[in-house]
Amino acid sequence: MTLPRKIARHVFVSGKVQNVWFRAWTEQQAGQLGLDGWVRNRRDGRVEAVIAGQEIAVREMLRRMKSGPPAAKVEKLEDSAWDEPVAPGFKQDDTV
């Protein structure tokens, strides 16, 4: 039996993604999917996140983030590999 593959992705989301509950929604969705990582606003108007866990769950989270919560209007989602350690659990971080 093969164990599920774990991956981590570094994500930037652009569009109307601040002041629309995007961070809290991301934290909620990640919890439902059993993911680790963090999410935060950036001063340039984007949302940044690191999402880690079983590959199928990470891919599902990326799919959900392309739409975001109801009040969001995602224009662009960029993701790349994340090779640094990710702490257990999922949390909101301070704006950078």
PyMOL commands that set and color helices and strands:
alter all, ss='L'
color gray80, all
select helices_A, chain A and resi 22-33+55-65
alter helices_A, ss='H'
color red, helices_A
select strands_A, chain A and resi 6-16+36-41+47-54+73-81+90-92
alter strands_A, ss='S'
color yellow, strands_A
deselect
rebuild
show_as cartoon
